[in-house]
Every structure is written in C-alpha cells, then in structure tokens.
Amino acid sequence: MKITTENRKWLDDFNLSHPLVIAGPCSAETEEQVLKIASELKDSDVSVFRAGIWKPRTRPGGFEGVGAIGLKWLQKAKAQSGLLMAVEVANAAHVQLALEHDIDVLWIGARTTVNPFAVQEIADALKNTDKIVLVKNPVNPDLALWIGGVERLYNAGIKKLGVIHRGFSTYEKTKYRNIPEWQLAIELQNRFPDLPLICDPSHITGRRDMIQEVSQQALDLNYDGLIIETHIDPDNAWSDAAQQVTPTVLKQIFKDLRIRKVTDDADDYNNRLARLRLDIDEYDVRLLEILGKRMKVADKIGALKKEKNVAVLQNKRWNEVLGKMILDGEQKGLSEEFILRIFKAIHQESISHQEKIINS
C-alpha cells in the first residue's frame, strides 16, 4: 500500500485553518432531532455531520438504529445545513443504501474492522467509488488488523482514505471507556504519515467531561481531526448518553483547544531540542543496560527454580512488586496506567526467560 500526499487531498480540499471536525449524534433518533442538531452545527467549525443509522450493539435488546429511513433525514439535513453527511456501514447492503442516498463519508466501525471478510465485502461494494472512507481501529489493539482494513479498501481503488482512533477494549478498569494506547496510533502515523488520522474522544473516554482533555492530547500529537458525538439533549439520548455533548459545549471545546505548530524553524528552538534529545538518547541507552542486567538476574532465578523444581509464576511476589512500583511511580510523577503497562511487559519478559531455562 502506497499512501502518498495525493491520498490526503480530500482532507486538504476542505481548505481548513483548523483540524477537521466531524460531529453529530451517536444515533439518528427522529427527523426533528437530526435537523435541529445539524442546524445548530452548521455555523461552527464542523465540516461533516455524523449520525448512526445502524447501531451494532454488544447484546440484543438495545436500540439498534432507525435503519434506512434515517438516510432520508440526513439528505434533508445536508440540503438545509450544507454539511457533508457521514454514517457507519457494516456490510454491502448498508453501503448500497448509503450510496443511493448520496452519503459523503462512510466509516467502518471497530466491531467490523476485526472481521476481514466484512471489510472485504464493504471494499468490493465501494470499489472505485469517490467517497471518503474512514476505518476505525479494531476493538482489540491489533495494528496489523487495522492496517489490513485500510489495505483492502485501497486495493479496491478507494483513494479517499483515513483512519479513526477510538481506543481499545480492555478487561482492566481504567478512567477510559476504551484505553487510548496512543503508541499504536502513533506507529500507524509513522508508517503512513499521509494517511489522515482522526481521534474519537467520545468513544475513548465514554464521558463528556473528558472530551476536552483527550481532544487536546490528540491535537498535541498532530492528529488531523476529531469526531465528537453531539446531541441536543445528551442525557436523554437513545444510545451512549454519557459521552455526548451539546452543540453549545462543542463550540466551547473548539474555543478552548490549542492548535500546535508542527515544528518551529527558529535556531534557538532547534538547538535546545537537539540537546534535550541527546539527553533522552543517553537515558534510553541506560534503560536498556538496566533491563539487560535485570533479565540476567531473572535467568539466575530461573536456574534456581529449575534446580528446586519450583513453578515459574509466583503471584504473591508479583502482586507485591506491582503494588510497590505503583506507589513509587506516583512519587516520581508516573501514572498508574504507565507503571502497569511497563512492569507487566517486564514481568512477561522475565517469565519467558525463566521458562526457557526451566524447559532447557
């Protein structure tokens, strides 16, 4: 897949002085609701109006969307507001209906991205169309699966592509609905710098009071846009009520966000940055040396356990270590989330070392 500057031309065509903003309700509920929200967003920084028509739910019995009738409401909203319209599609039938109603932007949801057969079906239905197609990250943190979804669309001749980072599901309890795992989105951005990257703070947070914070984090990481769920009466929304904001709140978020420069050409900035990066490089070398020494100790522990026929995993010891590291990390200004991620990786590597020795 060769994503070039030509593939982000659709984004440049908006000719915006700020990141792209996609906004609208989680679900289209009634014609009146859709038209009212679109009307309140038309004179803002919003360029694309989003609304869920088909809502894949985790369990049956919940509101699963109004279906095709909602597409007619979006047509009216487009005519009245001038905004482009976006919907989620999960199969070829959805694609066909969206094309028949001249929907401008189609996105593939996280539950669909995990299924290569479904993505291929959508790609075939969209083959050589001129629509903008956005791919949300899969539910689980699988970068190859995310890239694979984009590749299937690209191979079908779809050139107006982009990705949406909506966070990843986890069994762990965190402050997020879906943990960001920013490093995965950054890795995708590094591999394909000309592939537009849009953040979905609504699904990452699951809470309207955190939308501002995560939106700013995304902009600080040079994201190209935001997709934010917006409703005239969020508390009574038919789906995902807790993560939607009003149009008024959305406009205030725009005012409060700080748009960063990509870089600064001043000599003072570049000289100071170069010195600080040298410091980072030195610390990184030291970290690797310390980790190497730690694993040699793990090897010795593995040899001792082999000699005494003792199991590798010692949960009591591990929980004690983790608890201490979380407390020590807090005193050094490190978040619990970061400590958990780092030390779980170190622990897993230690176990792997010990298993190799015990089974040798």
N, C-alpha and C positions, 0 to 999 in steps of 0.2 A: 504494500500500500504506500503510495507516494502522495502524502498530503503536502500541498505547496500553498504559496500565498494565493494562488488562484482559487483554492478551495475555501478560503475565508472571505472571498469577495462579497458573498451575500451579506456578511456582517458589516463590511466596510460600506456597502451600498446604503446602509441606514444613515451614514454620514453623521454620527452622533458625537457630541463633545463629552459624553459620559458613557459608562458601561451600558450595555443593552439591558433593558428591564422587561421581563415577562411577568404579568400579574393577572389575577382573576381568581374566582372561587375554586376550591377543591373540586366541587361538583356543581354543574348546572342544575338548578332545582326547579325553577319556573322561568317562564319567558320574562316576566316582570323583573325578577332578581337579576338575570343576565343583563338586561338592557340598562337597569339602574347602575349596576357596578361599572359597566362599560362607559356609561355617560360620565360617571364621576372620575374615571381614569383617563379620559381622552385628552384632557388638558394638563397632563402631568408628564413625567419622564418615561412613562410606559409606552413601549412601541408595539408590544404583542399582548393580546388578551388571551388568557388560558382558561379552560374550563374542562373538567372531567365529564365525559358523556357516558363512557363505560367504565365502571369502577370495579376492578378486581379486588375482592375482599378476602382476607385470610380465612374466614369461616363463613358459611352460608347464613342467610338471615338478615344480614346488614343491607344498607342501601347500596345497590349495585349500579346506580346511574339511571338516567331517564331514557337513554338509548337514542336512536336516530332522530327523534323529534327535537332533541337539543341542538342538532346541527342547523335546523331552520332558525332557531333563536340566535345562533351565532352569526348566521347570514344577516339577520336584521341588525345585530349589534355592530357588525362590520360596516354596513351601509350607513348607520347613524353616527358611529364614532370615528370611522376611518382607520381604526386599529386593525392590524393583522390578527388572524384567529389561529389558535393552536389547540389541538386535542391529543390525547393519548390513544394509540392504536395497539391492539394486541393480536390481531390476525388479519388475513387478507380481506375478509368481509368488512371489517372496520375501515381498512384503507380505501376500499372501493366507495363506501358511503362518504368518507371524508373528501375524496377527490370529486365526487358528484356534487358536493356542496361547496366546492372551491375553498377548502380549508388551506391556509397558507403554510402552517407549521405542524408537523406531526412528530410526536415523541414516543419513544419506546420505553415502557416502564421497567422498573427494577425486576419485577417478577417475570417479565417477558425476556429480558436480556439474558437470564440464566438458561434459557431454552434455545439452543442454536437452530432447532427445527422451526420454531415460531419466528425467529428473526429472519431466517431464510425465506419463509413464506411471505413475510412483510416485504422483504427486499425484492422478491420476484414480482409482487403486486405493484411495487413502486418503480419498477425498472424503467430507467431513462426519463423519469418524471423530473420536473423542475422545482419540486417542493423542497423546503428546508426540513431536514430530518435530524432530530436530536436523540441521542442514545443515553439513557440513564445508566449509571453504574449498576452492576448486578447486586442482588441483596447481600451476597457474601463478598468479602474482599478478594476478588479474583481478577487481577489486572488483565490476564490473557483473555478471559471471557469477555471483558469489556471491550478490549481492542478487537476481538473476533467479531463482535456485533457490528462495529464500525466497518470492518473489512468486508463483511457480507454486503453491506449497503453500498460501499464504494465499488465493489466488483459488479454490482448491478447497474452501474452507471449513474449513481446518485452522487452529485458533486457538492451540493449544499449541505454539508455535514457539520455536526457539532456534538459535544457531549455534555451531560448534566451530572454533576457530582451531588448526590443526595444522601451520602453517608451509608454505613453498612450495619446490618443487624448483628446483635451480639446477645448472648445469654447473660452477660455481666450487667449489673445495674450501674448506669452512669448518669450524668446530668443530661445526656443527649438521648433523643429517641433512637437515632441511628448514629453511631460514632463516626466522626468525620474521616479518620485515617487519612489525614491530609497528604501524607507521603505518597500514597497511591495515585492520587490525582496529580501531584507534582511530577511523579515519574511519567505519567501519561503525557503531561505537558512538555516534559523534557524530550520525550521521544517524538512527539508530534507538535512542535511549537506553533504551527499554523492551523491547528485544529481548535476552533473556538471552544473555550471551557466556561461553562455556566454553573454557578453554585445554586443549590436549592436549600436555603437555610430553614425553610418551613419543615421539610422532612428530616433534616439533620437534627434540629432542636426539638420539634414537637411542641414547642412553647413559644407563644408570641412575644414574651418578654425577652427572649434571647435572639430574636431575628436580627436586631441591630448589631449585636456583638459578632455573630457569625458572618453576617454580610460584610462587616469591616475586615474580618480576618481574610475573607475571600479576596477582597479588593487589595489588601496588603500583599497577597500572594499573586497579584497580577491576573486575576480572573477576568474574563471578557464580559461577564454579565451575571444577572441574578434572576431567579424565578421564584416569586413570592406569592403565596396564597392570600387572596384578598376578598373579603366578604362584607356586605353592608351590615350584617348582624351576626358576627362570628359566633357568639355564644349559642345561637340557635341554628347554626349550620347543620346540615344533614350528615356531614362527614367531616372528620378531622377538625372539630370546632376549636380545640385548644391552640392550634398552630396558625390560625388565620388572623389577619389584622384588617382593620377598616381602611378604606381609601385615605381617610384623613391621617391615620397613623402611618400609612405607607409613604405619604408625601413628606411627613416629618422625618421619617427614616432617610429619605433622599437628601433632605437638607442637612442632616447630621453626619452623613457619611463623608469621609475624607478620601478624595481620589489622589492616589500617589503617582508620582512620576516613575517611569520605568527605570530611569537612571539619571545621573547628573554629570555633565561634561566638565565641571569645574575641577581644576588641578588639585585644589585642597581636598575636595571630596575623594577623588581617586587615590591620592597619596595616603590619606588616612584609612581608607577602605583596604588598600593593599597591605598596610601594616597590620591591621586587625585580622585580615585573612591569614597572614603569616602566623599570628598567634593561634588562630584556630587550627591551622595545619599542624603546628607543634603539639597542641593538646590532643589532636586526633592520633598522632603517632604514639604519644604516651598511653592513650587509652588502649590501643592495640597491644602495646607491650604488656600492660597490666592484665588485659584479658588473656593474653597468651600464658602469662605466669599463673593466672587463676586456673586455667584449664590443665596445666601441669599438675597442680595440686589435686584437681578432680581426678586426674589419671591415677595418682597415688592412692586416693580414696577408693577408686575402682579396684585397684590391685589388692588393697586390704580387704575389701568386701568379697572379692573372689577367693582370697585365702581362707576367710572365715565363713564362706557360703552365706553371705548376707544379701538381702534384696537391695536393689539399686535405689528405689524410691523410698524416701523416709519423710512422710507427710508432716509429721510433727515438727521435725527440724526445718523443713521448707517453710511452713507457716510462721515459725518463729523468725526466720531470716527475713521473710517478706514483710512482716509487721514492723520489724526494726528498721528496715530500709525505707518504708513509707514514712515513718516518723523522722528519721534522719534526713530524708529527702525534703520534707516540708520545711525543716530548719534551713535548708540550703536553697529554698525558693523553687523547688521542683514539684510539679503536680503529682498527685497520686496516680493519675492515669499514665503519666510518663514513666514513673517508677515501676508500675505493674507491667507495662509493656517491655521495658528494658530487662527487668530481672526475670520475667518469665522466659524471655529469649535466652538469657544467660543460663538459667536453670535447665532449659531444654537441651542446650549445647552440652552442659555438664553431664546430664543423664546419658546423652548419646556417647560421650567419651567413655563413661563408666560401663555402659552396655557393651561397647566394642571390646573392652579389656576383659570383662567377665565372660564373654562368649568366645574369646580368642583361645 
